[in-house]
Amino acid sequence: MNRNLRTAAFKQKIAIEALKGDKTVNEIAKENGVHPVQVSQWKKELMDGAEIVFGRRKKKSDNSEGEKAVLERKIGQLTVEVDWLKKKLGL
């Protein structure tokens, strides 16, 4: 198979097949016309990519917690200001 025809979807399919472990890397490579080293490389890239994806989710969650804390402080500050104004105006 020509190098230019190896799409991301093709690489993903091969890497997932390698991760499943139903066939050997050599069998997968032979069936798909690629070198066994390439199959192993795509498998490794998929696994590394999964770490990045799940790492981003965690960071996003951490960021949301930080934003939530900032908003809660702001709500508290505004509540105090509203109460102070009500007291000043005699409401």
C-alpha positions in Angstrom: 0.0 0.0 0.0 1.3 3.4 -0.9 2.4 5.6 2.0 0.1 8.4 0.9 -2.9 6.1 1.0 -2.5 5.3 4.7 -5.2 7.5 6.2 -5.6 8.1 9.9 -8.6 5.9 9.9 -6.6 3.0 8.4 -3.8 3.5 11.0 -6.4 3.6 13.8 -8.0 0.4 12.5 -4.7 -1.4 12.4 -3.6 -0.1 15.9 -6.9 -1.1 17.5 -6.6 -4.6 15.9 -3.1 -4.9 17.4 -4.4 -3.8 20.8 -7.1 -6.4 20.8 -4.4 -9.1 20.7 -6.5 -11.6 18.7 -3.8 -11.8 16.0 0.0 -11.3 16.1 1.6 -8.1 14.9 3.1 -10.1 12.0 -0.4 -11.5 11.0 -1.9 -8.0 11.0 1.0 -6.6 9.1 0.8 -9.3 6.4 -3.0 -9.0 6.0 -2.8 -5.2 5.6 0.4 -4.9 3.5 2.5 -3.0 6.1 5.7 -3.7 8.0 5.3 -5.3 11.4 7.4 -2.4 12.9 4.8 0.0 11.5 2.0 -1.8 13.2 3.8 -1.7 16.5 4.5 2.0 16.1 0.8 2.8 15.3 -0.2 0.7 18.4 2.2 2.7 20.6 1.0 6.0 19.1 -2.6 5.1 19.8 -1.7 4.2 23.4 0.2 7.4 23.9 -2.6 9.4 22.4 -5.1 7.8 24.8 -3.0 9.1 27.7 -3.1 12.6 26.3 -6.9 12.4 25.8 -7.6 11.3 29.3 -5.0 13.7 30.7 -6.8 16.6 29.0 -10.1 15.5 30.5 -8.6 15.6 33.9 -7.1 19.0 33.4 -10.4 20.3 32.0 -12.1 19.0 35.1 -9.5 20.6 37.4 -10.0 23.9 35.5 -13.7 23.6 36.0 -13.2 23.2 39.7 -11.0 26.3 39.7 -13.6 28.3 37.8 -16.3 27.1 40.1 -14.4 28.3 43.2 -13.8 31.7 41.6 -17.5 32.1 40.8 -18.5 31.0 44.3 -16.2 33.7 45.8 -17.7 36.3 43.4 -21.3 35.2 44.4 -20.3 35.6 48.1 -18.8 39.0 47.5 -21.9 40.2 45.6 -24.2 38.9 48.3 -22.3 40.8 50.9 -22.5 44.0 48.8 -26.2 43.6 48.2 -26.9 43.0 51.9 -24.8 46.1 52.7 -26.7 48.2 50.2 -30.1 47.0 51.6 -28.9 48.0 55.1 -27.7 51.4 53.9 -31.0 52.1 52.1 -33.1 50.8 55.0 -34.7 47.9 53.1 
